[in-house]
Amino acid sequence: MTTLTKFGQTVRLSVYDSNSKLILDTSGLRVDFHVSIQATWNAAKFTIYNLAPETIKQLSKGKGYIRLFTQLHDMPTQELNYDFVINNVFSVKQVPNSVTELYCLDRSKVIFGDKQVQMQVTNPTLKRYCEALAKAAKADITFKYTDFPVNVLDYSPPSPKAVWSGTVLGALTKLGRQYSFTVNAEAGNVINLIFQPKDDNQKQSGQDKRPSYVLKTENMRSNPRIGIAKILIESNLDLSIRNGTILDTSKLITATTAEGFQTAATLANQVQAAVEGNARYVTLTVEHKGSNYTNQWVTTAMAYKPVKGTKMDDPDCPKG
């Protein structure tokens, strides 16, 4: 099948059944997409043009999962490191085309996050709690722990036991408030817990040693908006930017403050100093939008950097 490409933009969806067998490759079809990567679970909308009726019927069964691939001109192909399952299918005739919209949820949320569990954990460190969650949900889930200081991972609250009754997502939300982390679901049933350090425990987290994504002015769709300890960027589409990505602003030439004033100074020298921090921001939410038929090809990301927090007196909160 001939690959459909306009403006040098290639978009391809691979749809697999529940046994990971490829059942649809959208090469040659128009595809628009909008992927939302949040601090909990992810969602996506894929719009495919002129699918065969039998294919639409098969997709409506809601089994299996979807992978997204993109390429710009002759640059390397990028794969979005997330799996999406189809939650709803809407198809309509727009003469001369038929348009099918796939509303998708994060695969991990469907098979893991919404499950009801009842469990009790003895000496409940974060790792033991998460292992107990996976066991109680009877789910093949692997947890990753990004940027956690050792003393936080090994911290055990004064209470000798922890009891939980509710959804897995509810448990992770509660743990996220207690241990200061966000949840990032990845492909292959991986749940990445990303620690959010404060200014006073950032060095212990190891976040400063992680590789960064260097932002460049020529890739920006608009001036980055700088606020106190946060930044909003709109760049050319890049699927490698996701929740937890370290954005390095030191090479940017221009930026706009949250109040709308533009500066021609490098962020590393002036804007950076004005907001009291270094040039590294941690991505919290991301949206990817693209098409192989229109000129839409953009990544929007909101990122923050650690700030000094208030003292926590809750005995169940680990001291980083």
C-alpha positions as CSV (number, residue, x, y, z in Angstrom):
1,M,0.0,0.0,0.0
2,T,1.3,3.5,-1.0
3,T,2.1,5.7,2.0
4,L,0.0,8.9,2.2
5,T,2.2,11.9,2.9
6,K,1.6,15.7,2.6
7,F,3.9,18.4,3.8
8,G,6.5,15.7,4.3
9,Q,4.4,14.4,7.2
10,T,3.8,10.6,7.5
11,V,1.4,9.2,10.1
12,R,0.7,5.5,10.5
13,L,-1.4,3.5,13.0
14,S,-0.8,-0.1,13.7
15,V,-3.8,-1.9,15.3
16,Y,-3.3,-5.2,17.0
17,D,-5.7,-7.7,18.4
18,S,-5.7,-9.1,21.9
19,N,-3.0,-11.6,20.9
20,S,-0.8,-8.8,19.5
21,K,-1.5,-9.8,15.9
22,L,-1.5,-6.9,13.4
23,I,-5.0,-6.5,12.1
24,L,-4.8,-3.0,10.5
25,D,-2.0,-0.8,9.0
26,T,-3.3,2.6,8.0
27,S,-0.5,3.4,5.4
28,G,-2.3,4.9,2.4
29,L,-5.1,6.4,4.5
30,R,-5.6,9.8,5.9
31,V,-5.0,9.9,9.6
32,D,-5.4,12.8,12.1
33,F,-4.5,12.3,15.7
34,H,-4.7,14.1,19.1
35,V,-2.8,12.4,22.0
36,S,-3.1,13.7,25.5
37,I,-0.4,12.6,28.0
38,Q,-1.4,13.5,31.5
39,A,0.0,13.1,35.0
40,T,-2.2,10.1,35.6
41,W,-3.5,8.2,32.5
42,N,-3.4,9.0,28.8
43,A,-6.1,9.4,26.1
44,A,-6.1,9.7,22.4
45,K,-8.4,10.4,19.4
46,F,-7.5,9.0,16.1
47,T,-9.5,10.0,13.0
48,I,-9.2,7.7,10.0
49,Y,-10.7,8.4,6.5
50,N,-12.3,5.8,4.2
51,L,-12.0,2.6,6.2
52,A,-13.8,-0.4,4.8
53,P,-17.2,-1.1,6.6
54,E,-15.9,-4.6,7.7
55,T,-12.8,-2.9,9.3
56,I,-15.0,-0.4,11.2
57,K,-17.1,-3.3,12.5
58,Q,-14.0,-5.1,13.6
59,L,-12.6,-2.0,15.4
60,S,-15.9,-1.5,17.1
61,K,-15.4,-4.7,19.1
62,G,-12.9,-2.7,21.2
63,K,-10.4,-5.4,21.6
64,G,-6.6,-5.1,21.1
65,Y,-4.6,-1.9,21.1
66,I,-3.2,0.8,18.9
67,R,0.4,2.1,18.3
68,L,1.2,5.4,16.6
69,F,4.2,6.1,14.3
70,T,5.2,9.4,12.7
71,Q,7.9,10.6,10.4
72,L,8.8,14.1,9.0
73,H,10.5,14.1,5.5
74,D,13.5,11.7,5.7
75,M,14.0,12.0,9.4
76,P,13.9,8.8,11.6
77,T,10.5,7.3,12.3
78,Q,9.2,7.9,15.8
79,E,7.0,5.6,17.8
80,L,4.8,6.8,20.6
81,N,5.7,4.7,23.6
82,Y,2.1,4.2,24.7
83,D,-0.6,1.6,24.0
84,F,-4.2,2.7,23.5
85,V,-7.4,0.6,23.5
86,I,-10.5,1.7,21.6
87,N,-13.2,2.8,24.0
88,N,-15.7,4.2,21.4
89,V,-16.0,4.3,17.7
90,F,-18.0,6.9,15.7
91,S,-18.3,6.8,12.0
92,V,-20.1,9.2,9.7
93,K,-20.3,9.9,6.0
94,Q,-18.9,13.2,4.8
95,V,-19.3,13.1,1.0
96,P,-17.1,11.9,-0.7
97,N,-15.4,10.5,2.4
98,S,-16.3,8.3,5.3
99,V,-14.8,9.4,8.6
100,T,-14.1,7.1,11.5
101,E,-13.2,8.5,14.9
102,L,-11.6,6.2,17.5
103,Y,-11.7,7.4,21.1
104,C,-9.1,5.6,23.0
105,L,-8.0,5.1,26.6
106,D,-4.7,4.2,28.0
107,R,-4.3,0.4,27.9
108,S,-2.9,0.2,31.4
109,K,-5.9,2.1,32.8
110,V,-8.3,-0.4,31.2
111,I,-6.5,-3.6,32.3
112,F,-5.2,-2.3,35.7
113,G,-6.2,1.2,36.9
114,D,-10.0,0.6,37.1
115,K,-9.8,-2.7,38.9
116,Q,-11.3,-2.9,42.4
117,V,-8.9,-4.4,44.9
118,Q,-8.9,-5.2,48.6
119,M,-5.5,-5.6,50.2
120,Q,-3.4,-5.3,53.3
121,V,0.4,-4.6,53.3
122,T,2.8,-5.1,56.2
123,N,5.7,-2.7,56.5
124,P,4.3,-0.7,53.5
125,T,7.2,0.8,51.7
126,L,6.3,2.3,48.3
127,K,7.7,-0.7,46.4
128,R,5.9,-3.2,48.6
129,Y,2.7,-1.3,48.3
130,C,2.9,-1.3,44.5
131,E,3.8,-4.9,44.3
132,A,0.8,-5.7,46.5
133,L,-1.4,-3.7,44.1
134,A,-0.3,-5.6,41.1
135,K,-0.8,-8.9,42.9
136,A,-4.2,-7.9,44.2
137,A,-5.3,-6.8,40.7
138,K,-3.9,-10.0,39.1
139,A,-2.3,-7.8,36.5
140,D,1.1,-8.3,34.7
141,I,2.3,-4.8,35.6
142,T,5.9,-3.6,35.9
143,F,6.6,-0.5,38.1
144,K,9.4,1.9,37.3
145,Y,10.6,4.5,39.9
146,T,12.1,7.6,38.3
147,D,14.0,10.2,40.3
148,F,13.2,8.8,43.7
149,P,15.7,9.3,46.5
150,V,16.7,6.1,48.1
151,N,15.4,7.2,51.5
152,V,11.9,7.9,50.0
153,L,11.7,4.5,48.2
154,D,12.7,2.7,51.4
155,Y,10.6,4.8,53.7
156,S,8.1,2.9,55.9
157,P,5.5,5.0,57.7
158,P,4.9,4.5,61.5
159,S,1.8,2.5,60.8
160,P,2.9,-1.2,60.6
161,K,0.1,-2.0,58.1
162,A,-1.6,-0.3,55.2
163,V,-5.1,-1.3,54.1
164,W,-6.8,-0.3,50.9
165,S,-10.2,-1.0,49.4
166,G,-11.0,0.6,46.1
167,T,-9.6,1.0,42.6
168,V,-5.9,0.7,41.7
169,L,-6.0,4.3,40.3
170,G,-7.4,5.5,43.7
171,A,-4.6,3.8,45.5
172,L,-1.9,5.3,43.2
173,T,-3.5,8.8,43.5
174,K,-3.4,8.6,47.3
175,L,0.2,7.3,47.2
176,G,1.1,10.1,44.7
177,R,0.0,12.7,47.2
178,Q,1.8,11.0,50.1
179,Y,5.1,10.4,48.2
180,S,5.0,13.3,45.7
181,F,4.9,11.5,42.4
182,T,3.0,11.4,39.1
183,V,1.8,8.3,37.3
184,N,3.0,7.7,33.7
185,A,1.6,4.6,31.9
186,E,3.9,3.3,29.2
187,A,3.8,0.6,26.5
188,G,4.1,-3.0,27.6
189,N,2.1,-2.7,30.8
190,V,4.7,-0.5,32.4
191,I,3.7,2.1,35.1
192,N,6.4,4.7,35.6
193,L,6.1,6.6,38.9
194,I,8.0,9.9,38.5
195,F,9.1,11.6,41.7
196,Q,8.4,15.4,42.0
197,P,11.2,16.8,44.1
198,K,11.1,20.1,45.9
199,D,14.0,22.5,45.8
200,D,15.5,21.1,49.0
201,N,15.6,17.5,47.9
202,Q,16.2,17.8,44.1
203,K,19.9,16.8,44.4
204,Q,19.0,13.6,46.3
205,S,16.6,12.7,43.6
206,G,19.2,12.4,40.9
207,Q,17.0,14.4,38.5
208,D,19.9,16.7,37.6
209,K,21.8,13.8,36.2
210,R,19.1,12.6,33.8
211,P,19.6,13.4,30.1
212,S,17.6,16.4,28.9
213,Y,15.8,17.3,25.7
214,V,17.4,20.6,24.5
215,L,14.8,23.0,23.1
216,K,15.8,25.0,20.0
217,T,14.3,28.2,18.8
218,E,14.0,27.0,15.2
219,N,11.8,24.1,16.3
220,M,9.3,26.3,18.3
221,R,5.9,27.1,16.8
222,S,5.6,30.1,19.1
223,N,7.6,31.8,21.8
224,P,7.8,29.7,25.0
225,R,5.8,31.2,27.8
226,I,7.8,31.5,31.0
227,G,6.2,31.8,34.5
228,I,7.3,31.3,38.0
229,A,8.9,27.8,38.1
230,K,7.0,26.7,34.9
231,I,7.1,26.9,31.1
232,L,4.7,26.3,28.3
233,I,6.1,25.3,24.9
234,E,4.6,24.7,21.5
235,S,7.1,23.0,19.1
236,N,7.2,21.0,16.0
237,L,5.8,17.5,16.7
238,D,8.2,15.3,18.6
239,L,6.8,12.1,20.1
240,S,9.9,11.7,22.4
241,I,8.6,14.5,24.6
242,R,6.4,12.9,27.3
243,N,5.5,13.1,30.9
244,G,8.8,13.3,32.9
245,T,11.0,14.5,30.0
246,I,13.6,17.1,31.2
247,L,13.4,20.2,28.9
248,D,16.5,22.3,28.7
249,T,15.8,25.9,27.8
250,S,19.4,27.1,27.8
251,K,19.7,27.2,23.9
252,L,16.5,29.2,23.4
253,I,17.0,32.7,22.0
254,T,13.6,34.3,22.7
255,A,10.7,33.8,25.1
256,T,7.6,35.4,26.4
257,T,6.9,35.9,30.0
258,A,3.5,34.9,31.5
259,E,2.6,38.6,31.4
260,G,3.2,38.7,27.6
261,F,6.5,40.6,27.5
262,Q,9.0,39.3,25.0
263,T,12.8,39.1,25.6
264,A,15.5,38.7,23.1
265,A,18.0,37.5,25.7
266,T,18.9,33.9,26.2
267,L,16.9,32.2,28.9
268,A,20.1,30.9,30.5
269,N,21.2,34.5,31.3
270,Q,18.2,36.7,32.0
271,V,14.7,35.1,32.0
272,Q,16.1,32.1,33.8
273,A,17.5,34.3,36.6
274,A,14.3,36.2,36.8
275,V,12.3,33.1,37.7
276,E,15.0,31.9,40.2
277,G,16.1,28.6,38.9
278,N,18.1,26.6,36.4
279,A,17.3,25.9,32.8
280,R,15.9,22.4,33.3
281,Y,12.2,21.9,33.5
282,V,10.3,18.6,34.1
283,T,7.4,17.9,31.7
284,L,4.1,17.4,33.5
285,T,1.5,17.2,30.6
286,V,1.9,16.9,26.9
287,E,-0.3,17.0,23.8
288,H,0.7,15.7,20.4
289,K,-1.4,16.7,17.4
290,G,-0.6,15.7,13.8
291,S,-1.9,14.7,10.4
292,N,-0.6,13.2,7.1
293,Y,-3.1,15.4,5.2
294,T,-3.2,18.8,6.9
295,N,-0.3,20.9,8.1
296,Q,-1.0,20.2,11.8
297,W,2.2,18.9,13.4
298,V,2.7,20.2,16.9
299,T,3.7,19.2,20.4
300,T,2.5,21.3,23.3
301,A,4.0,20.7,26.8
302,M,3.7,22.2,30.2
303,A,6.7,21.7,32.5
304,Y,7.8,22.8,35.9
305,K,10.9,23.0,38.0
306,P,11.3,22.2,41.7
307,V,10.6,25.0,44.1
308,K,11.1,25.2,47.8
309,G,8.1,23.6,49.5
310,T,6.5,23.9,53.0
311,K,7.4,21.5,55.7
312,M,5.1,18.5,56.0
313,D,4.2,17.4,59.5
314,D,2.1,14.4,58.4
315,P,3.9,11.3,59.9
316,D,2.9,9.3,56.8
317,C,4.8,11.6,54.5
318,P,8.4,10.6,53.7
319,K,11.0,13.3,54.4
320,G,13.1,13.5,51.2
